[in-house]
Amino acid sequence: MNSTPKIHIDFYASVIDNYGDMGFAVNLALSLHTKYTGTIIRFFSDDAILFQKLFSGKVPHWIEYTSLEILKSPNPPPPSALIYSFFDYPLQKEYLSKFPYHKTIISFSYFLLHKGLESLHGTTYVLESGYDTVIHFIPSLLPKGGGVIINPLIEKEIQKSLWKGIFDGRKNFFQRNMHYLFEDRKWPIQDMLQKKWIFIFVYPSTLAKILSIIENDTSGTIFWISGYVGDLQTTHNCRIVPFLSLVDYGVFQNLCDVNIVRGENSLCQGLLSWKPLLWDIYKESNGAHLEKTEDFLTWIVPYFESNLEYISIARDFMNTGNPESFARFLQSYQDFEEIGERISREVHRESDLVEKLLAL
């Protein structure tokens, strides 16, 4: 008999304009269930295809996808007593008020590094119905924030991949996810596995600025390009990464020597990867990203007090996408490797989101 207590949670995760919102929710679901195997999740969302892709089509039995639209139907299903509502999805007050029992809604905000989050994170209020309590939760690396997701499945797969060394880890990863590369005789696989790898997942406008630097690189480095790549073709030093499951995506970041990424989810996984990192922050038309850039640099600068060149490079690249900053980073990233390892150790030790979430 299975004596593990069951924990039923409803997830509300709408997909707005990218994979990040659902990716965060799926990452949290996997992390919760791995640590607490009695977790059962109804995953309400509006993109069933993306949901399947994030699991590579192998959705586990303990998580059930349901359309968000059902909440607006005449006879919606009763909500669980615990609800996780992600980002900009509005609280369904009318729906919740139909069910006169107490419910706790954890309302997740987007990742922040601004010290002002301390006045909001963990605060609570009760909805007008009197039944439902809302708790604000803000993912953050700041000491009084909510931490970042450290997915035990990804951590386990990384250990399995790397226990015989980076060469075998890359080879096994290819055999699982990119077997077609073994059939491409133009690019000898053994040679490719031993080169330096740089993972590039940036916005299309940034990729357009840095592409000529990548194409003209003569260092022997392999650049792995993910996301929308337009008509980009495979070349001697440029490879296109297929869509990976959420777990495989996290593992791949650890198999590369450098991560240049966009989006908060990729940023946080990159900080956990022990590798040098550059963040292509989303450039907002109102300039709001400039403040977010300074928040990030304020957080990270203590790690780089002995090498402030990184701060100069990161500020310029994050604010403008300047290709010259990208080129400077390629020339100097090996100077930042030990710092990347230190950041990873401290984030692992101090910033486990699931632990902070369950401590509320």
N, C-alpha and C positions, 0 to 999 in steps of 0.2 A: 504494500500500500504506500502511495506517495504522500508523505506527511508535510510536504512543503506548502506553507500557506499561500493561497491565491491572492494576488493583488490585481484588481481590475482597474485599468486606466483608459480613458478616452483621449485620443490625440486629435486636435483640430489644427490642420496644417494646410493652408491654401498656398498654391503655387502662383506667384505673381508674374515674374519676368525672368526667372533663372532657376537653376537646380538647388540653390543654396538653402532655401527655407525647408523644403522637404528633406534635403540631405541632412540638415541638422536634426530634424525630428527622427529620421530613420536611424541616424547615428546614436541618438539618445535611447531609442527603443532597444537597439542591439546591446548597448552598454548596460541598461537597466536589467534586461532579461539575463544577460551573462552573469551579472552579480547576484541577481535574485530570480531564480528560475521559475518561481511561481507567478511572475508577471504575465498578465494576459492583456493585450492591447487591441482596442478597436481604433483603427487609423482612418479618421475622416479626412478626406482630401478631394481634390478636383483634377487629378492627373494620374489615372490608373496605370498608364503606360510607363511614366517615369517611375512610379512606385515599383513596378516589376523590374525595370532596368537597374534600379539601385540594389536589388537583390539578385541580379543576373537571372531573373525568372524563377528563382528558388526561394519563394516566400515561406518562412517558417510557419509551423502550425499555430503558434501562439499569438500571431498578429493577423488581424483580419482587416482588409481594405473595405471601406464603405464610402460612398459619395457624400460630400458635405450637403448636397441638395436635399438629402433625406431629412435633415433637421428642419426644413421648411415645409415638409409634407403635412397633410392633415393628421396623420397618426405616426409621429416620429417615435423611434425607440427611446425608452427611458435612458437618461444619462447615467454614467457611472458616478459613484460618489467622489471620485478623483478625476479631474480633467486637466490636461495640459493643453493650453491654447498658445499658439506660436505666432509671435510677431504682429503683423498688422491685421490679423483676422479678428473682426469685431466680436465682442462677447454676445452670445445669443441669449439675451435677457428674456425675451418673450418665450422662447423654447424652454429655458431652464425653469422659468416660473410656473410652468404647467405641472411640475413634479415637486410636490410639497415635502421634500426631505432635504437634509443638509448635504451640500456639495462643496467641495473645495476646488477652486480653479487656480492653477498656477499659470500666471500670465507672463510668458517669456518675451522680453524685449530683445532687440538686436545687441550684439556684442559691443561693449563700450570700454574705453580706457580713461574716460573723463572722471575726475574725482567727484563730480556732482552726483554720480550714480549712488553714492553712499546715502543720500537723502531719500532715495526711492527703493533701492534693492531691499527686499524683505518686508516692505510695508504692506499693510492689509486694509481692506475695507469690505463692508457687507453690501450686497446688492439690495435694491429696493424691495425685493420679495421677502427679505429677511431670512431666506434659507441658505443663501450662497455666499461664501467668503472668497474673495479674490486676494491672491498673494503675488506681488510683483517679484519677478526673478530676472536678474540681469547677468548674463554670462560676461565674465571679465577676468583679467589677470591681476587686477588690483586686489590687495589683501582683503578688503571688505566687499568684494564682488562675488559673483557666483561661480567662478572658475571656468574651465573649458573641458570639453568631453575628452576623456582618455579611455578610448574604447578597448576593453580587454580582448576582444576578438582580434582587433588589429595588432595589439601588442603581442599576442600569442603567435599570430602568423608571421610577424616580423622576426621573432625569435626563431621560429622554425626555418624561415628563409635564410637567416644569416648565421646559423650555428656552425655551418661548414665554411663560411666565408662569403664575401660579396659575389664572387664569381659564380659559385653554385647557386646562390640565392637568385641571381638574375636569370640563370639558365632555367631553373625550375619555374620561375615566374613566366618566362617566355613560353615554356611548354604548355602552361595552363591557359595563358591569356593571349599570346601572340604567336601561336604555332606557325602561322603563315610565313613568318620571317625565316623559318628554317628552310622554306621552299624557295626563297629568293636568293639565288646563287650569286647575284651581283654583290651582295653584302655578306661576307663571311661571318657567320654568327660568333665563332670563337673570338675573332678579332674585335667584334663589336662589344662583347661582354667585358673586355678588359680595358676599354677606354674610359675616360671621364664622361660622366653623364650629367646633363643639366636639364631639369624639368621646367618647361615653360607653359604656364597656364595664365595668360594675360588677356586683357580686353582687346578686341580686334584693332582698335585705333592704336594701341601700344604695339601690337605685333607688327603693324604696318611700319612703324617707326624703327623697330630694331631688326627687322628681317634681313636687311642688307648686311648688318654686322654679323648675324648668324651665318649667312650664306658665304661670307668672305672669311670666316674664321679658319685659321690654318693650324690650330693647336691639336687637332685630332679628336677634339671633343665631339660627343654625340648630343645633339639638342633634341629632346623629346617634346613635341608640340601637342598640347591638348586643347579642347574646346573648339570653337568655330575657327576654321583655318582657311575658308574660302577655297580658292583653287590651288592652294599650296601643294607642291609635289615632293615626294621623297627624293632626297639628294644624298651625296656622299656623307654629309654630317647632320642631316635633318630627317627625323622620323616622326610620323604622325601616330599619336596614341589613340587607340580605339576607346569607346566608352567602357569604363571599368565599373564593376560593382563598388559600393562604398568601401568595403573592406579592402579590396584589391587596390583601390585608389590610394588608401592610406599606406599600404605596404609599398607601393611603387615609389611614393615620396621618400621612403627610407632606403630604397635601392639606388636612388640617384645621389650624386655628390653635392648638388645644389638644387634648391627649389626657388623658382621665381613665379609667384602665384598671385591670383586675384581672389577676392572674397574672404570673409572672415573664417569660414570653415577650413579652407585650404591654408590660410595663414596659421590657424591654431595647430593644425596637423603638421604643418611645416616646422613650427616652433618645437614640436615634440620629436622631430625626426633626427635630432643631433647634427643637423647640417646647416651650412650658411643659407640665409634666406633673404629675398628681396620681395617687397609687397607692392603689387600694382593696385593701389587703392582706387576705388571707383571715383572718377573725377566728376563731382557734382557741379551743375551749372551755377548754383548760388555760392560756390566756393566753400561749402561746408566741409569738404574733404581736407581743406587746409588745417582746420582746427583738429580734425581726427589724426592727421599726420603728426602734428605736434604732440598730441596725447600719446601716440604710439612711441615717438622718439623720446619723450619724457620717461616713459616706462622702461625703454630698452637702453637708454644711455648709460646707466650705471655698469652695464656689462661691457661697455666699450670705452671706458675711461682711459684705457691705455692705447686705444686705436680709434680716434674720433673720425678717421677718414670714412668709416662706414656711415656715420651719422650724416655727413655731408652728401655722400652718394645717395643714401636712402631718401633724404629730404628732397633732393632735386628730382629723383625718379618718381617719388610718390606725388609730388606737386605738379609735375609737368610731363612725366613720361620721357624725359630727355634721353635720347639714345646715347649721348656721350656718357651719362651716368651709368647706363647699362654696360657700356664698353669698359668703364673704369672698374665696375664690379667684377667683370669677367677676368680682369687682370689681377685683382687683389683678393678674390674670395677665399683663397687658401689661407690667407692671413687671419681669417675669421673662423676657421674650423673649430679651434678649441673653445671659442666663445659660444658657438652653436651648441657644443656638447654641454657646456655649463648651463645655458638657458634651458635645454631639454631636461637636465637633471632637476633643476629647481621647479620647473612647471609640473613635472611629474610628482614631485614631492608636495607642493603647496597648493595646487590648483585643480583638484579633481572635482569636476562639476557634480557628478552623481553623489559623492559624499556630502557636498555642500547642500545639494537639493534635499536629500533625505534628512538632513539635520535641521531643516526649517521647523 
